[in-house]
Amino acid sequence: MIPVAIPDLSGNETKYVLEAMKSTWISSTGPFIDKFESDFARLCNTNAAITVSNGTVALHLALLALGLEAGDEVIIPSLTYIATANAVKYVGATPVFIDVDKDNWCLDPNLIEDSISSKTKGIIAVHLYGHPCDMDKINKIAAIHGLWVIEDAAEAHFAKYKGKCVGNLSKMATFSFYGNKIFTCGEGGAITLNDKQLEIRLRMLKGQGMDPERRYYFPITGYNFRLTNLASAILCAQIERKEEIILKRNLIFNQYYDNLKDIPGIIFQPVSDWAVPAKWLYCILINEKEFGCSRDTLILSLKEFNVDTRPFFIPLHKLPPFKKEGVEKNVELPVTEELSECGLNLPTYNKLFNKEIVYICKVIRSIHNNYLNA
Ligand SMILES: *Cc1c(COP(=O)(O)O)cnc(C)c1O
């Protein structure tokens, strides 16, 4: 089976992990944490990067630091991974789901104002499937209404918006380093930001609320949201191959496009002219009429040929935990619903070779031909 994703640990990952082991610094203090935080902040062009145990925790911590409470509302897209909405729930606030823009599949800035109420505190702008949100528009609306903006950049490491790196386009940005993300350490996350006061608060909250000036004195209730030096060792090795990994994934995206572009009924991820998306998982949409079968049938047929794929996210407003905010409220988000029904991700990982891409695309073409001739 060709899987959707495989972590690529072929650089100095093993060497650095062994170094961390031998040094006995295996918990959440150590040189790899400091090195990764300073490298990652420099690459995102921010003053600071704070490592945490995963991307969900990064979102949770960001919302805690902003003082979110029960009754507050946060505007998020419905088309995203469930972690974005779960983090809002963890702090007792309510996610308000809005639709995405058909031109880039990210939260549609034109729909934000209609969803703002007296309870709205902020917006989480998810750079979906690697594509950056239209941050200037989002930030402008937020400023007018006194809201904060957080970027959820879990799927978009080093994507560019108008020449600037994601991670430095709002109050805070959160990242995930889960095994299928572009840069990984298995489980890990980070928050990037420029605000020193907020940084101090985030670091206190992630470390059980300990006073930075007085060890083992805890003025507030905090959490243990820390990342280990072992995991950070993997990240240090990943990040030194940044250019190589980005080049490799660009190549994969180009190879997919070249092999699929003339198959009827396949629609590609649109790219706004101000965006250089990160290359996470390759996305296509299936137009059932023109392609010959539905997205779900294509997924099942590909499986028979040993190619694993995954469908797009199910709209969060249709899932049981968000019934109150979604289904029961009769929320209708047509672009989200359409994308969710016909989108799928094809295998995308650094060690995916051209011959495998050619094979996957040949299978897709033969499925198309079979259904059209049926
Ligand atoms: C992966 C992901 C997260 C959460 O990351 P974890 O590290 O798995 O907790 C959050 N938001 C989005 C959009 C993601 O894709």
The ligand as an SDF file (V2000), in Angstrom:
LIG
                    3D

 15 15  0  0  0  0  0  0  0  0999 V2000
   -2.7910   18.8910   12.5360 C   0  0  0  0  0  0  0  0  0  0  0  0
   -3.6250   20.0780   12.8080 C   0  0  0  0  0  0  0  0  0  0  0  0
   -3.8130   20.5950   14.1080 C   0  0  0  0  0  0  0  0  0  0  0  0
   -3.4260   19.8770   15.3800 C   0  0  0  0  0  0  0  0  0  0  0  0
   -2.2120   19.3650   15.4600 O   0  0  0  0  0  0  0  0  0  0  0  0
   -1.8290   18.1250   16.4170 P   0  0  0  0  0  0  0  0  0  0  0  0
   -0.3510   18.2780   16.4930 O   0  0  0  0  0  0  0  0  0  0  0  0
   -2.2670   16.8900   15.7140 O   0  0  0  0  0  0  0  0  0  0  0  0
   -2.4850   18.3120   17.7240 O   0  0  0  0  0  0  0  0  0  0  0  0
   -4.5000   21.7830   14.2570 C   0  0  0  0  0  0  0  0  0  0  0  0
   -5.0150   22.4260   13.2100 N   0  0  0  0  0  0  0  0  0  0  0  0
   -4.9100   21.9540   11.9580 C   0  0  0  0  0  0  0  0  0  0  0  0
   -5.4950   22.7450   10.8510 C   0  0  0  0  0  0  0  0  0  0  0  0
   -4.2270   20.7510   11.7200 C   0  0  0  0  0  0  0  0  0  0  0  0
   -4.1450   20.2700   10.4770 O   0  0  0  0  0  0  0  0  0  0  0  0
  1  2  1  0
  2  3  1  0
  2 14  2  0
  3  4  1  0
  3 10  2  0
  4  5  1  0
  5  6  1  0
  6  7  2  0
  6  8  1  0
  6  9  1  0
 10 11  1  0
 11 12  2  0
 12 13  1  0
 12 14  1  0
 14 15  1  0
M  END
$$$$
